[in-house]
Amino acid sequence: MTTQVTQVTVEELATLMKKGAGVTVDPRDLASRADAPFAEFGLDSLGLLGIVGELENRHGQALPTDAERCKSPRAFLDLVNGALTTGA
C-alpha cells in the first residue's frame, strides 16, 4: 500500500489557524503576505505548535522541530512540505 503525500496549501494553513488557534485569516491575504511574521496575523508560538501537532497527526509523521519556530507562513510551508515530500 502506498501513501499519497499531499502538500499543505495556504488554504489548509488558514483553516488550521482558525481551528487550532482561533485566528481567522483570509487565505488570499495569507498568500499575498506569505513573508510577513505570523504575529501580524495574530498567531503566536503556542498556536503554531498546535498546528504542527495537527499536521503530524494527519500525516502520521513527525515534522522537523524547526517547524514550530518558523516566523512566516512561507517559511513554515516550505519546511513542512519539504519534510512531507522527503519523509524526513
Gaussian input, Z-matrix of N, CA and C with variables (Angstrom, degrees):
# hf/3-21g

backbone

0 1
 N
 C     1     B1
 C     2     B2     1     A1
 N     3     B3     2     A2     1     D1
 C     4     B4     3     A3     2     D2
 C     5     B5     4     A4     3     D3
 N     6     B6     5     A5     4     D4
 C     7     B7     6     A6     5     D5
 C     8     B8     7     A7     6     D6
 N     9     B9     8     A8     7     D7
 C    10    B10     9     A9     8     D8
 C    11    B11    10    A10     9     D9
 N    12    B12    11    A11    10    D10
 C    13    B13    12    A12    11    D11
 C    14    B14    13    A13    12    D12
 N    15    B15    14    A14    13    D13
 C    16    B16    15    A15    14    D14
 C    17    B17    16    A16    15    D15
 N    18    B18    17    A17    16    D16
 C    19    B19    18    A18    17    D17
 C    20    B20    19    A19    18    D18
 N    21    B21    20    A20    19    D19
 C    22    B22    21    A21    20    D20
 C    23    B23    22    A22    21    D21
 N    24    B24    23    A23    22    D22
 C    25    B25    24    A24    23    D23
 C    26    B26    25    A25    24    D24
 N    27    B27    26    A26    25    D25
 C    28    B28    27    A27    26    D26
 C    29    B29    28    A28    27    D27
 N    30    B30    29    A29    28    D28
 C    31    B31    30    A30    29    D29
 C    32    B32    31    A31    30    D30
 N    33    B33    32    A32    31    D31
 C    34    B34    33    A33    32    D32
 C    35    B35    34    A34    33    D33
 N    36    B36    35    A35    34    D34
 C    37    B37    36    A36    35    D35
 C    38    B38    37    A37    36    D36
 N    39    B39    38    A38    37    D37
 C    40    B40    39    A39    38    D38
 C    41    B41    40    A40    39    D39
 N    42    B42    41    A41    40    D40
 C    43    B43    42    A42    41    D41
 C    44    B44    43    A43    42    D42
 N    45    B45    44    A44    43    D43
 C    46    B46    45    A45    44    D44
 C    47    B47    46    A46    45    D45
 N    48    B48    47    A47    46    D46
 C    49    B49    48    A48    47    D47
 C    50    B50    49    A49    48    D48
 N    51    B51    50    A50    49    D49
 C    52    B52    51    A51    50    D50
 C    53    B53    52    A52    51    D51
 N    54    B54    53    A53    52    D52
 C    55    B55    54    A54    53    D53
 C    56    B56    55    A55    54    D54
 N    57    B57    56    A56    55    D55
 C    58    B58    57    A57    56    D56
 C    59    B59    58    A58    57    D57
 N    60    B60    59    A59    58    D58
 C    61    B61    60    A60    59    D59
 C    62    B62    61    A61    60    D60
 N    63    B63    62    A62    61    D61
 C    64    B64    63    A63    62    D62
 C    65    B65    64    A64    63    D63
 N    66    B66    65    A65    64    D64
 C    67    B67    66    A66    65    D65
 C    68    B68    67    A67    66    D66
 N    69    B69    68    A68    67    D67
 C    70    B70    69    A69    68    D68
 C    71    B71    70    A70    69    D69
 N    72    B72    71    A71    70    D70
 C    73    B73    72    A72    71    D71
 C    74    B74    73    A73    72    D72
 N    75    B75    74    A74    73    D73
 C    76    B76    75    A75    74    D74
 C    77    B77    76    A76    75    D75
 N    78    B78    77    A77    76    D76
 C    79    B79    78    A78    77    D77
 C    80    B80    79    A79    78    D78
 N    81    B81    80    A80    79    D79
 C    82    B82    81    A81    80    D80
 C    83    B83    82    A82    81    D81
 N    84    B84    83    A83    82    D82
 C    85    B85    84    A84    83    D83
 C    86    B86    85    A85    84    D84
 N    87    B87    86    A86    85    D85
 C    88    B88    87    A87    86    D86
 C    89    B89    88    A88    87    D87
 N    90    B90    89    A89    88    D88
 C    91    B91    90    A90    89    D89
 C    92    B92    91    A91    90    D90
 N    93    B93    92    A92    91    D91
 C    94    B94    93    A93    92    D92
 C    95    B95    94    A94    93    D93
 N    96    B96    95    A95    94    D94
 C    97    B97    96    A96    95    D95
 C    98    B98    97    A97    96    D96
 N    99    B99    98    A98    97    D97
 C   100   B100    99    A99    98    D98
 C   101   B101   100   A100    99    D99
 N   102   B102   101   A101   100   D100
 C   103   B103   102   A102   101   D101
 C   104   B104   103   A103   102   D102
 N   105   B105   104   A104   103   D103
 C   106   B106   105   A105   104   D104
 C   107   B107   106   A106   105   D105
 N   108   B108   107   A107   106   D106
 C   109   B109   108   A108   107   D107
 C   110   B110   109   A109   108   D108
 N   111   B111   110   A110   109   D109
 C   112   B112   111   A111   110   D110
 C   113   B113   112   A112   111   D111
 N   114   B114   113   A113   112   D112
 C   115   B115   114   A114   113   D113
 C   116   B116   115   A115   114   D114
 N   117   B117   116   A116   115   D115
 C   118   B118   117   A117   116   D116
 C   119   B119   118   A118   117   D117
 N   120   B120   119   A119   118   D118
 C   121   B121   120   A120   119   D119
 C   122   B122   121   A121   120   D120
 N   123   B123   122   A122   121   D121
 C   124   B124   123   A123   122   D122
 C   125   B125   124   A124   123   D123
 N   126   B126   125   A125   124   D124
 C   127   B127   126   A126   125   D125
 C   128   B128   127   A127   126   D126
 N   129   B129   128   A128   127   D127
 C   130   B130   129   A129   128   D128
 C   131   B131   130   A130   129   D129
 N   132   B132   131   A131   130   D130
 C   133   B133   132   A132   131   D131
 C   134   B134   133   A133   132   D132
 N   135   B135   134   A134   133   D133
 C   136   B136   135   A135   134   D134
 C   137   B137   136   A136   135   D135
 N   138   B138   137   A137   136   D136
 C   139   B139   138   A138   137   D137
 C   140   B140   139   A139   138   D138
 N   141   B141   140   A140   139   D139
 C   142   B142   141   A141   140   D140
 C   143   B143   142   A142   141   D141
 N   144   B144   143   A143   142   D142
 C   145   B145   144   A144   143   D143
 C   146   B146   145   A145   144   D144
 N   147   B147   146   A146   145   D145
 C   148   B148   147   A147   146   D146
 C   149   B149   148   A148   147   D147
 N   150   B150   149   A149   148   D148
 C   151   B151   150   A150   149   D149
 C   152   B152   151   A151   150   D150
 N   153   B153   152   A152   151   D151
 C   154   B154   153   A153   152   D152
 C   155   B155   154   A154   153   D153
 N   156   B156   155   A155   154   D154
 C   157   B157   156   A156   155   D155
 C   158   B158   157   A157   156   D156
 N   159   B159   158   A158   157   D157
 C   160   B160   159   A159   158   D158
 C   161   B161   160   A160   159   D159
 N   162   B162   161   A161   160   D160
 C   163   B163   162   A162   161   D161
 C   164   B164   163   A163   162   D162
 N   165   B165   164   A164   163   D163
 C   166   B166   165   A165   164   D164
 C   167   B167   166   A166   165   D165
 N   168   B168   167   A167   166   D166
 C   169   B169   168   A168   167   D167
 C   170   B170   169   A169   168   D168
 N   171   B171   170   A170   169   D169
 C   172   B172   171   A171   170   D170
 C   173   B173   172   A172   171   D171
 N   174   B174   173   A173   172   D172
 C   175   B175   174   A174   173   D173
 C   176   B176   175   A175   174   D174
 N   177   B177   176   A176   175   D175
 C   178   B178   177   A177   176   D176
 C   179   B179   178   A178   177   D177
 N   180   B180   179   A179   178   D178
 C   181   B181   180   A180   179   D179
 C   182   B182   181   A181   180   D180
 N   183   B183   182   A182   181   D181
 C   184   B184   183   A183   182   D182
 C   185   B185   184   A184   183   D183
 N   186   B186   185   A185   184   D184
 C   187   B187   186   A186   185   D185
 C   188   B188   187   A187   186   D186
 N   189   B189   188   A188   187   D187
 C   190   B190   189   A189   188   D188
 C   191   B191   190   A190   189   D189
 N   192   B192   191   A191   190   D190
 C   193   B193   192   A192   191   D191
 C   194   B194   193   A193   192   D192
 N   195   B195   194   A194   193   D193
 C   196   B196   195   A195   194   D194
 C   197   B197   196   A196   195   D195
 N   198   B198   197   A197   196   D196
 C   199   B199   198   A198   197   D197
 C   200   B200   199   A199   198   D198
 N   201   B201   200   A200   199   D199
 C   202   B202   201   A201   200   D200
 C   203   B203   202   A202   201   D201
 N   204   B204   203   A203   202   D202
 C   205   B205   204   A204   203   D203
 C   206   B206   205   A205   204   D204
 N   207   B207   206   A206   205   D205
 C   208   B208   207   A207   206   D206
 C   209   B209   208   A208   207   D207
 N   210   B210   209   A209   208   D208
 C   211   B211   210   A210   209   D209
 C   212   B212   211   A211   210   D210
 N   213   B213   212   A212   211   D211
 C   214   B214   213   A213   212   D212
 C   215   B215   214   A214   213   D213
 N   216   B216   215   A215   214   D214
 C   217   B217   216   A216   215   D215
 C   218   B218   217   A217   216   D216
 N   219   B219   218   A218   217   D217
 C   220   B220   219   A219   218   D218
 C   221   B221   220   A220   219   D219
 N   222   B222   221   A221   220   D220
 C   223   B223   222   A222   221   D221
 C   224   B224   223   A223   222   D222
 N   225   B225   224   A224   223   D223
 C   226   B226   225   A225   224   D224
 C   227   B227   226   A226   225   D225
 N   228   B228   227   A227   226   D226
 C   229   B229   228   A228   227   D227
 C   230   B230   229   A229   228   D228
 N   231   B231   230   A230   229   D229
 C   232   B232   231   A231   230   D230
 C   233   B233   232   A232   231   D231
 N   234   B234   233   A233   232   D232
 C   235   B235   234   A234   233   D233
 C   236   B236   235   A235   234   D234
 N   237   B237   236   A236   235   D235
 C   238   B238   237   A237   236   D236
 C   239   B239   238   A238   237   D237
 N   240   B240   239   A239   238   D238
 C   241   B241   240   A240   239   D239
 C   242   B242   241   A241   240   D240
 N   243   B243   242   A242   241   D241
 C   244   B244   243   A243   242   D242
 C   245   B245   244   A244   243   D243
 N   246   B246   245   A245   244   D244
 C   247   B247   246   A246   245   D245
 C   248   B248   247   A247   246   D246
 N   249   B249   248   A248   247   D247
 C   250   B250   249   A249   248   D248
 C   251   B251   250   A250   249   D249
 N   252   B252   251   A251   250   D250
 C   253   B253   252   A252   251   D251
 C   254   B254   253   A253   252   D252
 N   255   B255   254   A254   253   D253
 C   256   B256   255   A255   254   D254
 C   257   B257   256   A256   255   D255
 N   258   B258   257   A257   256   D256
 C   259   B259   258   A258   257   D257
 C   260   B260   259   A259   258   D258
 N   261   B261   260   A260   259   D259
 C   262   B262   261   A261   260   D260
 C   263   B263   262   A262   261   D261

   B1=1.4498
   B2=1.5187
   B3=1.3146
   B4=1.4602
   B5=1.5139
   B6=1.3139
   B7=1.4541
   B8=1.5158
   B9=1.2992
   B10=1.4590
   B11=1.5209
   B12=1.3177
   B13=1.4575
   B14=1.5169
   B15=1.2980
   B16=1.4487
   B17=1.5197
   B18=1.2916
   B19=1.4554
   B20=1.5284
   B21=1.3077
   B22=1.4585
   B23=1.5291
   B24=1.3121
   B25=1.4583
   B26=1.5302
   B27=1.3000
   B28=1.4629
   B29=1.5290
   B30=1.3205
   B31=1.4579
   B32=1.5207
   B33=1.3209
   B34=1.4644
   B35=1.5262
   B36=1.3203
   B37=1.4627
   B38=1.5261
   B39=1.3211
   B40=1.4667
   B41=1.5326
   B42=1.3208
   B43=1.4602
   B44=1.5253
   B45=1.3246
   B46=1.4628
   B47=1.5295
   B48=1.3148
   B49=1.4670
   B50=1.5252
   B51=1.3193
   B52=1.4628
   B53=1.5176
   B54=1.3201
   B55=1.4591
   B56=1.5239
   B57=1.3182
   B58=1.4494
   B59=1.5103
   B60=1.3406
   B61=1.4565
   B62=1.5264
   B63=1.3257
   B64=1.4530
   B65=1.5179
   B66=1.3342
   B67=1.4661
   B68=1.5282
   B69=1.3208
   B70=1.4570
   B71=1.5179
   B72=1.3208
   B73=1.4621
   B74=1.5276
   B75=1.3122
   B76=1.4523
   B77=1.5248
   B78=1.3378
   B79=1.4588
   B80=1.5283
   B81=1.3364
   B82=1.4688
   B83=1.5316
   B84=1.3320
   B85=1.4635
   B86=1.5263
   B87=1.3201
   B88=1.4605
   B89=1.5275
   B90=1.3268
   B91=1.4612
   B92=1.5258
   B93=1.3289
   B94=1.4685
   B95=1.5304
   B96=1.3246
   B97=1.4693
   B98=1.5235
   B99=1.3146
   B100=1.4654
   B101=1.5237
   B102=1.3299
   B103=1.4628
   B104=1.5314
   B105=1.3268
   B106=1.4613
   B107=1.5266
   B108=1.3121
   B109=1.4689
   B110=1.5275
   B111=1.3296
   B112=1.4581
   B113=1.5250
   B114=1.3180
   B115=1.4703
   B116=1.5224
   B117=1.3356
   B118=1.4686
   B119=1.5268
   B120=1.3217
   B121=1.4619
   B122=1.5273
   B123=1.3332
   B124=1.4597
   B125=1.5102
   B126=1.3250
   B127=1.4641
   B128=1.5193
   B129=1.3287
   B130=1.4620
   B131=1.5285
   B132=1.3191
   B133=1.4678
   B134=1.5297
   B135=1.3240
   B136=1.4648
   B137=1.5219
   B138=1.3195
   B139=1.4570
   B140=1.5203
   B141=1.3222
   B142=1.4633
   B143=1.5238
   B144=1.3186
   B145=1.4621
   B146=1.5298
   B147=1.3299
   B148=1.4617
   B149=1.5172
   B150=1.3264
   B151=1.4615
   B152=1.5282
   B153=1.3223
   B154=1.4669
   B155=1.5308
   B156=1.3309
   B157=1.4641
   B158=1.5169
   B159=1.3222
   B160=1.4604
   B161=1.5273
   B162=1.3224
   B163=1.4696
   B164=1.5255
   B165=1.3175
   B166=1.4683
   B167=1.5231
   B168=1.3290
   B169=1.4655
   B170=1.5222
   B171=1.3143
   B172=1.4692
   B173=1.5158
   B174=1.3340
   B175=1.4614
   B176=1.5266
   B177=1.3257
   B178=1.4530
   B179=1.5218
   B180=1.3133
   B181=1.4589
   B182=1.5165
   B183=1.3089
   B184=1.4606
   B185=1.5209
   B186=1.3045
   B187=1.4582
   B188=1.5270
   B189=1.3202
   B190=1.4672
   B191=1.5298
   B192=1.3269
   B193=1.4609
   B194=1.5267
   B195=1.3131
   B196=1.4613
   B197=1.5244
   B198=1.3353
   B199=1.4644
   B200=1.5179
   B201=1.3082
   B202=1.4672
   B203=1.5183
   B204=1.3209
   B205=1.4644
   B206=1.5315
   B207=1.3245
   B208=1.4628
   B209=1.5231
   B210=1.3051
   B211=1.4617
   B212=1.5197
   B213=1.3355
   B214=1.4705
   B215=1.5277
   B216=1.3276
   B217=1.4653
   B218=1.5296
   B219=1.3479
   B220=1.4620
   B221=1.5278
   B222=1.3262
   B223=1.4709
   B224=1.5221
   B225=1.3267
   B226=1.4646
   B227=1.5238
   B228=1.3292
   B229=1.4603
   B230=1.5291
   B231=1.3273
   B232=1.4647
   B233=1.5222
   B234=1.3331
   B235=1.4591
   B236=1.5253
   B237=1.3221
   B238=1.4707
   B239=1.5254
   B240=1.3111
   B241=1.4642
   B242=1.5224
   B243=1.3088
   B244=1.4680
   B245=1.5218
   B246=1.3301
   B247=1.4654
   B248=1.5227
   B249=1.3263
   B250=1.4701
   B251=1.5180
   B252=1.3209
   B253=1.4656
   B254=1.5225
   B255=1.3357
   B256=1.4667
   B257=1.5179
   B258=1.3250
   B259=1.4600
   B260=1.5151
   B261=1.3352
   B262=1.4706
   B263=1.5019
   A1=109.05
   A2=117.47
   A3=121.05
   A4=109.66
   A5=114.56
   A6=120.37
   A7=108.20
   A8=115.50
   A9=119.69
   A10=108.82
   A11=115.64
   A12=120.44
   A13=108.44
   A14=115.56
   A15=119.86
   A16=108.81
   A17=114.88
   A18=120.80
   A19=109.33
   A20=115.66
   A21=120.92
   A22=106.62
   A23=116.34
   A24=121.50
   A25=110.68
   A26=115.20
   A27=121.05
   A28=109.23
   A29=116.89
   A30=120.86
   A31=110.90
   A32=116.64
   A33=120.14
   A34=110.69
   A35=117.09
   A36=120.26
   A37=110.08
   A38=117.92
   A39=121.16
   A40=110.82
   A41=116.69
   A42=121.54
   A43=110.71
   A44=116.63
   A45=120.93
   A46=111.60
   A47=116.54
   A48=119.87
   A49=110.04
   A50=117.28
   A51=121.76
   A52=110.46
   A53=116.37
   A54=121.46
   A55=111.89
   A56=116.82
   A57=120.59
   A58=115.68
   A59=116.53
   A60=118.78
   A61=113.01
   A62=117.15
   A63=119.89
   A64=113.91
   A65=116.18
   A66=121.48
   A67=108.62
   A68=115.90
   A69=120.76
   A70=109.09
   A71=115.37
   A72=120.86
   A73=108.14
   A74=115.75
   A75=121.47
   A76=108.21
   A77=118.22
   A78=120.38
   A79=113.71
   A80=116.72
   A81=119.87
   A82=110.38
   A83=116.73
   A84=121.25
   A85=109.60
   A86=115.82
   A87=120.87
   A88=110.37
   A89=116.95
   A90=121.67
   A91=111.59
   A92=116.28
   A93=118.89
   A94=112.19
   A95=117.09
   A96=120.75
   A97=110.12
   A98=116.30
   A99=122.13
   A100=113.82
   A101=117.36
   A102=119.92
   A103=112.60
   A104=116.88
   A105=120.45
   A106=109.44
   A107=117.65
   A108=119.92
   A109=111.15
   A110=115.91
   A111=120.27
   A112=111.05
   A113=117.60
   A114=121.33
   A115=111.72
   A116=118.02
   A117=120.74
   A118=112.02
   A119=116.42
   A120=121.31
   A121=111.15
   A122=116.75
   A123=121.20
   A124=114.34
   A125=117.72
   A126=121.51
   A127=109.78
   A128=115.98
   A129=120.01
   A130=110.24
   A131=116.16
   A132=120.78
   A133=112.28
   A134=118.00
   A135=119.62
   A136=111.31
   A137=116.79
   A138=120.53
   A139=111.65
   A140=115.57
   A141=119.81
   A142=110.51
   A143=116.85
   A144=120.85
   A145=110.36
   A146=117.09
   A147=120.75
   A148=112.27
   A149=116.91
   A150=121.38
   A151=110.31
   A152=116.36
   A153=120.53
   A154=109.80
   A155=116.79
   A156=120.85
   A157=112.62
   A158=116.57
   A159=120.97
   A160=111.04
   A161=116.98
   A162=120.41
   A163=111.01
   A164=117.40
   A165=119.88
   A166=110.52
   A167=116.97
   A168=120.54
   A169=111.41
   A170=117.35
   A171=121.26
   A172=112.67
   A173=116.10
   A174=120.28
   A175=113.29
   A176=117.08
   A177=120.78
   A178=114.27
   A179=116.54
   A180=119.73
   A181=109.87
   A182=114.60
   A183=119.99
   A184=109.78
   A185=115.39
   A186=120.89
   A187=108.41
   A188=117.28
   A189=119.73
   A190=110.65
   A191=116.36
   A192=120.32
   A193=111.40
   A194=117.44
   A195=120.79
   A196=112.56
   A197=118.19
   A198=121.29
   A199=111.50
   A200=117.14
   A201=119.69
   A202=112.92
   A203=116.86
   A204=120.77
   A205=113.06
   A206=116.88
   A207=120.14
   A208=109.58
   A209=115.51
   A210=120.69
   A211=114.07
   A212=117.29
   A213=119.66
   A214=110.45
   A215=116.17
   A216=119.26
   A217=113.08
   A218=117.50
   A219=119.17
   A220=111.29
   A221=116.88
   A222=120.13
   A223=110.34
   A224=116.67
   A225=121.28
   A226=111.16
   A227=116.55
   A228=119.99
   A229=111.92
   A230=117.53
   A231=120.22
   A232=110.85
   A233=116.70
   A234=120.68
   A235=111.50
   A236=116.51
   A237=121.01
   A238=110.67
   A239=117.79
   A240=120.10
   A241=111.27
   A242=117.60
   A243=120.56
   A244=111.05
   A245=116.56
   A246=120.71
   A247=111.38
   A248=117.16
   A249=120.00
   A250=111.43
   A251=116.37
   A252=120.60
   A253=111.68
   A254=116.07
   A255=119.64
   A256=113.04
   A257=116.21
   A258=119.38
   A259=112.92
   A260=116.46
   A261=120.52
   A262=111.31
   D1=131.70
   D2=178.89
   D3=-103.77
   D4=145.54
   D5=177.71
   D6=-101.38
   D7=126.66
   D8=178.79
   D9=-83.93
   D10=123.44
   D11=178.44
   D12=-90.33
   D13=127.04
   D14=177.72
   D15=-111.63
   D16=150.02
   D17=177.92
   D18=-82.71
   D19=144.59
   D20=173.76
   D21=-79.62
   D22=124.96
   D23=-177.73
   D24=-95.73
   D25=168.05
   D26=175.05
   D27=-60.98
   D28=-39.68
   D29=179.65
   D30=-62.61
   D31=-43.06
   D32=178.70
   D33=-65.72
   D34=-40.22
   D35=177.70
   D36=-61.27
   D37=-43.22
   D38=178.29
   D39=-60.90
   D40=-41.05
   D41=177.82
   D42=-64.08
   D43=-43.42
   D44=178.81
   D45=-65.39
   D46=-35.48
   D47=177.49
   D48=-63.25
   D49=-39.72
   D50=178.57
   D51=-69.74
   D52=-48.71
   D53=-175.57
   D54=-69.06
   D55=-45.05
   D56=-172.59
   D57=-88.27
   D58=-24.85
   D59=-174.69
   D60=-130.38
   D61=-1.69
   D62=179.95
   D63=70.46
   D64=20.32
   D65=-178.82
   D66=-102.15
   D67=116.90
   D68=179.26
   D69=-93.66
   D70=122.90
   D71=178.18
   D72=-140.62
   D73=137.74
   D74=177.49
   D75=-71.61
   D76=127.39
   D77=179.90
   D78=-54.98
   D79=-32.82
   D80=178.83
   D81=-67.51
   D82=-38.19
   D83=177.29
   D84=-66.91
   D85=-42.15
   D86=178.34
   D87=-60.82
   D88=-42.93
   D89=-179.94
   D90=-67.66
   D91=-40.99
   D92=-176.55
   D93=-74.56
   D94=-21.05
   D95=178.79
   D96=-121.02
   D97=43.01
   D98=-173.88
   D99=-61.96
   D100=-21.80
   D101=179.81
   D102=-95.56
   D103=-1.24
   D104=177.94
   D105=-72.38
   D106=148.27
   D107=178.33
   D108=-62.35
   D109=146.11
   D110=177.25
   D111=-54.86
   D112=-33.00
   D113=-179.24
   D114=-58.05
   D115=-31.48
   D116=178.63
   D117=-66.94
   D118=-19.74
   D119=177.69
   D120=-96.83
   D121=-4.01
   D122=-179.72
   D123=90.71
   D124=12.83
   D125=-179.26
   D126=-99.25
   D127=125.43
   D128=177.96
   D129=-101.27
   D130=-178.83
   D131=-175.31
   D132=-65.00
   D133=-34.15
   D134=177.34
   D135=-67.36
   D136=-38.13
   D137=176.41
   D138=-63.24
   D139=-41.28
   D140=179.15
   D141=-67.03
   D142=-37.80
   D143=177.16
   D144=-60.82
   D145=-40.60
   D146=176.92
   D147=-63.38
   D148=-38.11
   D149=177.93
   D150=-65.63
   D151=-42.05
   D152=177.76
   D153=-59.84
   D154=-45.83
   D155=179.03
   D156=-60.56
   D157=-42.30
   D158=178.64
   D159=-62.96
   D160=-43.63
   D161=179.34
   D162=-66.22
   D163=-38.34
   D164=177.54
   D165=-62.13
   D166=-41.08
   D167=177.64
   D168=-65.56
   D169=-43.55
   D170=-178.61
   D171=-63.87
   D172=-40.45
   D173=-173.19
   D174=-99.31
   D175=-4.84
   D176=175.07
   D177=65.95
   D178=28.81
   D179=176.81
   D180=-150.42
   D181=151.39
   D182=177.84
   D183=-73.73
   D184=142.99
   D185=175.35
   D186=-96.43
   D187=159.26
   D188=178.56
   D189=-56.45
   D190=144.50
   D191=-179.75
   D192=-61.46
   D193=-23.40
   D194=177.95
   D195=-67.14
   D196=-18.75
   D197=-176.04
   D198=-57.91
   D199=-39.88
   D200=-177.64
   D201=-76.59
   D202=-7.12
   D203=178.87
   D204=-106.45
   D205=2.92
   D206=178.38
   D207=-61.54
   D208=142.68
   D209=-175.97
   D210=-97.36
   D211=-19.10
   D212=-176.39
   D213=-137.87
   D214=158.71
   D215=176.95
   D216=-56.32
   D217=-41.88
   D218=-179.12
   D219=-63.00
   D220=-46.14
   D221=179.58
   D222=-60.96
   D223=-41.22
   D224=-179.94
   D225=-64.11
   D226=-51.08
   D227=-178.58
   D228=-63.70
   D229=-39.55
   D230=178.08
   D231=-61.47
   D232=-45.81
   D233=-178.61
   D234=-67.19
   D235=-48.16
   D236=-177.74
   D237=-64.29
   D238=-47.45
   D239=-178.11
   D240=-66.83
   D241=-34.88
   D242=175.11
   D243=-63.15
   D244=-42.42
   D245=179.56
   D246=-67.64
   D247=-40.05
   D248=179.37
   D249=-66.53
   D250=-35.94
   D251=-179.59
   D252=-69.78
   D253=-42.02
   D254=-177.44
   D255=-89.64
   D256=-13.46
   D257=-178.24
   D258=76.90
   D259=13.36
   D260=-178.00
   D261=-94.46

